[in-house]
Amino acid sequence: MTLIELVNHSAARLEEAGVAFGHGTTNAFDEAAWLVLWALGLPLDDLDGVADMALSPQQCATVEELVAERIRTRKPAAYLTREAWLQGVPFYVDERAIVPRSFIAELLAGGDLDPWFDGSGRILDLCTGNGSLAVLAAMAYPDAAVAGAELSPDALAVARINVDRHGLQDRIELVESDGLQAVSGAFDLILCNPPYVNAASMAQLPAEYRAEPQLALAGGADGMDFVRRLLHEAPAHMNPGAALVLEIGNERPHFEDAFPQLAAVWLETSAGDDQVLLLTREALAGGERP
């Protein structure tokens, strides 16, 4: 059997089993390719280069076992491989932290936040999880000082692995904090991918999402519990001219219902212009529109 044949076979198994995607891939073929290449120790970005490679029975068995585990456990593939990629950067991840997939990563990599942040000063990644956005922010803005704040000590331990992995110990400070409670000082840019899933959606999540820490997902009845507190407290932690970049997934209607008078800039991502918003300190304080 060739490698591409095994990918197609594995994709058919995943499709038939009805597994859910969204933790790095969006379809059965891409998920199968990831699992096959990872299991065989091959580069994840060179499927075409190895597609016709002939596989031994042992190699096929190794892949078959991993695919079977993916189907049996319904865990995201990232938890099985202990690795997730965001904007081409690899991150360690396990069940202690949510699988990184924030659209804010696109904005950092594409320079979309440059009109609001000149590259110097202080950046806070609030609800940092495994630390991926803090790492990407430090990479995008080498002159900035970065802090990553997180309520979960377990998630912070994963973030520490990633900060160390990318050699950013001297540039990223990790803080255990319930929201902004233990965060000191003011920032020029705050990034936040908070728990925002509303209660009705939480009840319908596929098993793959329920395998993640619920603390990182559940946002209360309308998904806005954490966001309400954040928007109330954030101005005190923002320098003049600072910006807050907030991801809310599919909760834009709930956000607008909760904050009808708030002047937000909706930022374009690969998922559209309703997933991530930006608020200036002045807008949060009720001043000028952004």
PyMOL commands that set and color helices and strands:
alter all, ss='L'
color gray80, all
select helices_A, chain A and resi 3-17+28-39+47-50+57-73+77-81+104-110+132-140+153-165+199-203+207-210+214-216+225-237+252-258+281-284
alter helices_A, ss='H'
color red, helices_A
select strands_A, chain A and resi 83-86+89-92+121-126+144-150+172-176+187-192+238-247+265-269+272-280
alter strands_A, ss='S'
color yellow, strands_A
deselect
rebuild
show_as cartoon
